Amino acid sequence: MAENTESKVEQSVYGQQQILATMVEYQEHSIVSKMLIKKPSGNITLFSFDSGESLSEHTAPFDAMAQVLDGEGKIIIGGKEHSLQAGATIIMPANIPHAVVAEKKFKMLLIMLKS
């Protein structure tokens, strides 16, 4: 029988109190991601970035919101740099180039809305 990955992801978070920043660990020289929810209407994913790591400029056909949970990071949207610290949130509009740069270690929650 095939495993239903979507259900497995969802069952790990539904009805359970969580401290998001503790749900994904830092790894040296790496970006770590952990999908919390994956639905046709959107995804919720945690990321941790080691200092010096980055996601190169790209576009997505959907709006996305990033909330910094720990540390400090830089998100570049349409060529404009935004330095963000724990507690800060920014919305990345669909079809606008954006990038993520970790000048220091940081963790973020990414919510992508597909509809």
N, C-alpha and C positions, 0 to 999 in steps of 0.2 A: 504494500500500500504506500503511495507517495505521501511524503510529509507535507503538511500545509504550513509553509513558512510564515505566511501572513498571520495565521491564527497563533502560531508560536510567539511571534513578536508581540502581538496584542495581549496575549494572556500574561506576559511578564510584567505588564504595566497596569492593566485594568484592576481597579479596586485596591491598589497597593499604594500606600503613601511612599513617596520617593523624595530624595534630595538629589536633584539632577546632576549637580557638579560632582557627586561621588559615583555616578553610574558609568562614567568613562574615565579611564586612567591616562596619564601622560606616558608616552613611550619615546625614548631618546631617538632623535632624528626622524620622527614620524608624525603623521597625521592619523588619528584613530577616529573611526566613526562607529556609531551604534544606532541602528534604526529602532525607534520605539514603536512607531505606528506607520504602516504602509497601507494606504487606501487608494482607490481610483480618484478620489477627490483631493488627495494630498498626502504628504509624508511629514513625520516629525522625527528628526535625527539629531543626536548629540555628536559633537566633535571635540577632540582635543588636539591642539597644535603645539608641538615642541617649538622652542625658540628657533627662529630662522626658517621655519617651514612656511609654505604658501600654496595657495590654489591660484593658478595662473588665470588671467582674464578670460572670461567666458560669458555666454549669455544663456538664459533659460527662458522658455516660453511662458513662465508662470511667475507671479509675485511670490516673494519669500521674505520672511521676517527672521532676523538673527538677533538673539539676545545673548550677551556675554555673561557667562556664569562665574568665571574665575579669570583672574589675570587681566591682560591688556592685549588688544589686537587692532589691526587696521583693516578696514574694508574700503575698497575703492569702487565707487559707483560712477560710471560715465566720466572717468578721469578725475573725479573729486575724491580726495582722501578724507576718511573719517576715522579718527582715533577713538577707540571705545574701551571703556573699563568695565569691570564687573557691575552689573545692574543696568547697563546701557542697552538700548534696543534700536535697531534700524531696519527699515523696510527697503528691500531691493526690488525695484519695479521690473516687471516682465520685459524682456527684449532689450534691456539696457546692459551693456558690458559691465561686469563687476569682477573683482578679485579679492582674495583674503590673504593678508600677510601677518605672520606672527613675529613681531620684533621681540616679543617676550612670550613666554608660555601663556596660552589661554585656552579656555573652553567656551563653547557656545552651543546654544540650542537653535536649530534651524527648522522653521515651519514653512513648508512649501504648499501653497494653495493651488490646486489644479483646476478648480471650477469656481 
